[in-house]
Amino acid sequence: MAANAAGGDGGTSTRITPELAHRPRASDVFPAEWTRLSDTRFRVTAHWPDDHPFFGPVDDRHQDPMIVGETIRQTSLALAHAAFDVPADTHFVMWDLDVATDPQALRRADAAEPVTVDVVCSEIRRRGRGLSSMRTTMEFRRAGRLVARGTGSTGCTSPAAYRRLRGDRLAAREKPVPLPPAVSPDEAGRTHDQDVVLAPLDAPQPHRAAHHGGRTATWLLRVNTAHPVLFPRPNDHVPGMVLFEAARQAATAATGKRPFLPSDMSASFNHYAELHSPCLIEAEVLEKGEDETTVRVHGHQDNQTVFTAVLTSGASRLADPGPGPGAQPQR
């Protein structure tokens, strides 16, 4: 890891390994290399493969906008390790994630083109000489066109502090998690059962089929710990990106839009989602028009809100100020 950090200085590009991105399989790593521009600014080259088994195309023309959020997550972890010397055994928690995309620019025809990611790290907090938390803000360009922008904040916890924080819940990773039947893949906007993270509730719900503003639809979070992308390694809680995907699938099911192409997505994560306690996913269509639809999604578990997300499918609001050398992303 130290070699990566040294190699990233002075304009030298350094490869991002699966270990840095917290992915065991190289095929699941989207950021490929990084370059340091200053103490807090970096440029990353990423690749968004058209044939990824989970973050693949959503129809015959568009790549999945969710790949942007996953790239933010992986890039944030990789830079924390390589540029800020965070130890490999550190535990990370995602506090929030905001993504704006131009779905019409995420074209499958451009999938072979590399993605240039300009990264600014801010709100950097340290504990002693170690990193405690930081925010990463990123702009994504492909073929010279701004295709996405995003920001997220991440906290870092030492192994000892994490053991104190999680206590007996650490044993959850060793206990099998029952896998309920999934809703139909078409309802969730997926192709395969194994990729569906929503399950129907056992008890009939009078509001279950509501598809318009002011009313809600509810599902059970379906936790498949054997999924190679959603659970790449044993975990004692549900990863934040699984909850983010649950929000997108709930928005798809609640609106009936196929595909539901989010141009704006935001999520805040309030508590760990536990593996062995039912988590209800509730979607409310706030506004549904011909050109734009907005859905708010909550995750509820043990009488508390685990996360809240808002997703909008419609025209992109991205404005490109022009890249320029080492341009700083706008937040």
N, C-alpha and C positions, 0 to 999 in steps of 0.2 A: 504493500500500500504506500509506503514512503516513496518508493521509486516512481509511482504514478504522480504523487504530489510534486516531486522535483521536476519530473518531465513536463508538467503542465505549465511551467513558467516560461517567460521569454518568447511567447508565440509558438512554442512547440506543441504539436497535437499529440495527445496521449490516449491510448485505447481505453474504453470503458469495459471492464470485464464483467461477466455475470455475477461475480462475487460483490463487486461494487454496487451493482443495480439490485442486489438481493433476489437474483433469479438463478436457479440451478441450470436452466437450459439457455444456451446462447441464442436460440431461435426466438426466445421471448424477450430479448433485450433490444430496445428500440434506440436509445442513444448509443452512438458508436465511438465517438472520441470527443475530447474536450481540450480547450485552449484557454489559458488565463490571459485576460486583458488588463486586469488590475486586481487589487486585493478582493474586490467584491463583484467584479464583472467577468463573465466568461462567455465563450462561444462554443456551442456544442453542435456536432453534426449527428443527425439522427436518420433512421430509415424506417419507413412504415410499409412493411411488406403487404402485398395485396392478398397473399394466400395464408395469412395467419389463421390458425384454427379457431381462435376466440375473437380477436380484434380484427376480423376479416371484413369483407365488404358487406354492406347492409342491403344492397340491391345491385343491379347490373351496371350502375354508374358511380356509386358513392362508396368511399371508405367510411369506416365507423368513426364518428367524432369522439367516441370514448377513448380512442387511442391517444388523443391529446392529453387527457387526464392521467393516463398511465405513464406517458412519457414525462410529464411533470414530476410524478412520484419517483420514477426511476432516476431521473436527472438530479433531483434534490438529494436523494440518498447517495448517489455516486459522488457528487461534489462535496457533500458533508464529509465523506470518508477521504477522498483524494485531495481536496483543496483545504479542508479545515481540520484534517488529522483526527477525525472521530474514530475511535477504535472499532474494530470489526464486530465485537460482541455487544455493541450498543443496541438498545431497543429504541425504536422510533414510534412516535404517535403522530398521526395527521389530525390537525385541529380544524382546518378549513381548506376548501378547494373551490376556486372559481375559474371557469373556462368559458371563453367566447370563441366561436368558430364561424367560418364561412362554409357551411356544408356544401355549397355548390363548387367551392374551390378544392374540396377534398375528393378529387376525381380519381377513379381507378386508373385512368389513362396516364396519370402523373406518378403512379406508385413507385416507379423505378427511380424517380428523381430524389436526390438527397434533400433532407430538411435542415435548414440552418436555424438554430435556436440561439437567440441572444438572451442571456441570463443575468439578472441583477439580484444579488443577495442583500437583504436589508433586515432591519429589526434583529440584528445579531446580538444574542445574549450569551454570555459565557459564565461558566461556573469554575472559578479558578482559571486554569489555562485551557479547559475543555469547553466545547460548544454545548450550550444548554438548549437553544432553540434558534430558529431563523426563518425568515420568509424568503421564498424564491419567486421572482416574477419573470415571465418568459414571453418572448414573441417568436412565432414560428413562421418561416418563409420557405416556400417551395417554388422553384422555377421563377424566382424573383417576386413572387406575390405573397402578401401577408395572408395566411390561411387560418391563423389562430393566435390567441393571446390567453395567458392564464397566470394565476398566482396561487400559492398555497403556503401555509405555515406548518412547520414540523418541529416537534420537541424530541429531545434526546435524553435517554435515561440509562444510567449504568446498570450492569447486571445485578449488583447488590441492591440498588434502589428499586429496581423492577421487581425483585423477589419480595421486598417489603411491601410494595404497592399491590401486587397481585395475590400474595399469600397462597392460600389453599387453591385458588383458581388456576394456579400453574399446572395442577394435576389434570386439568380438563383436556390437555392435549393428548393424554394417554387413554382417555375414555371415548369409546365409539359414540358418534352422533347419529341418531336415527335419521334416515333420509325419507321424508314424506314424498308422495307422488307429486309430480310437477303439474302446473297448469299446462295447457297445450303450448308447444313452442311458438305457434303462430300468434297466440294471444299475447305472449311476452315479447314478440318481435325477434325470436331466435329461430334457428333451424333445427337444433338438436336438443333432446330432453336434458342431456347432461349439463347444458349451458343455462338452463332455466333456474333462477334463484327465487321464484315465487311458487308457493303451494296454496291450493284452495283451503279455506278454513273448514274444519270439520262440521261446525254448526252453521246452519243457514243464517245469512245476515240480510236483513231487509234492505240495506243500502248497498249491497254487494255489486249490483249491476248498474249503478248510477253512472252516467257518462256525461254529466253536464255540471255547470258551475253551481257551487253552494252545497253539493252533496259529495259523498266520499265512497270510495271502493277500498276494500281491505283484503289483504292476503297474509299468509304466514311466510316469513323468511325461510327459504329452503337452503340449508347449509350442507353443501357437498364437500366434505373435507378431503375427498379423494380426487377432486378436480385438479389437474396438473397446472392450470394457470391461476385459478382463484385461490388455491391453497398450495403454492409451490413447495412449502415445507410445513412441518407441524407447527400449530399455533394454539395459544390458549384462549383466543378470542376471534371474533369474525373480523377480517381485515376491512379497512375503510373502503377499499376499492370494490369489495363485494357489496357493501351498502350503496355505493355510488351506482353500481350496475343494477341493484334492486330498484333504485329510484327511477332509472331509465326504463326498466321493464314495466314498472308500475305505471309510468306516464304513458307508455305504449298501450298497455291494456286498458287504462282508464279512458283514453281518447279514441282508441280504435284506429289510430293513424299507423299505416304500414308503408314505409318505415317512419318511425318517429325520429327525425333528424334534429337533435338539439343544436340551436345556434347559441344559446346561453345556458350554462349550468352552474349552479352554486350549491355548496353543501357545507354545513357546519356539523362537527362531530362532538357531542357533549359527554358521552360515556362510552366505555367499552361495551360492545355487543357480545354477550356471553354465548358460548356454544350450546349449552344445555338448557336454556330457558327460552320459551317461545318469544319470538320477536314479531310483532304485527307491523306490516307495511301498509300505510294508509295514504291513498292518493286523492287529492281534491282538484278538480279541474276549475281553475280560477277564471279563465277566459278562453273561449273557443270560438275562433272566427275562421273565415276562409283562408286568410293569409297567416295567421299567427295563433298559437295555442300555448297557454301557460298552465303548468301543473305544479302544485305543491305536494311534497311527499314527506311524511313523518315516519320514523321508526320508533315503536314503543315497546319497551321491555321492562317487566318488574315495576310497573307504575311510574316509569320515568321515560322521558324522550331521549332516545339514543342519538338520533340525528335528524336533521331537517334539510331538505333539498328543494330547490325551485328550478324547473327546467322549462325552457321556452323553445318551441319549434316555430321558425319563421324566418323572415329576411335577416341577413347578417347585419349587425351594427358595427362591425369592425371598420375603423378608419385608419388608413396607413399613412403615417407622417413621412414615410420614406425611410429606407433602411440606413444608408450612410454607414461608414466604417465604425464598427463598435457601437452602433446606436443603442441608446438605453431604452428598454421597454417602458411603455406608459402603463400606469396602473389606474 
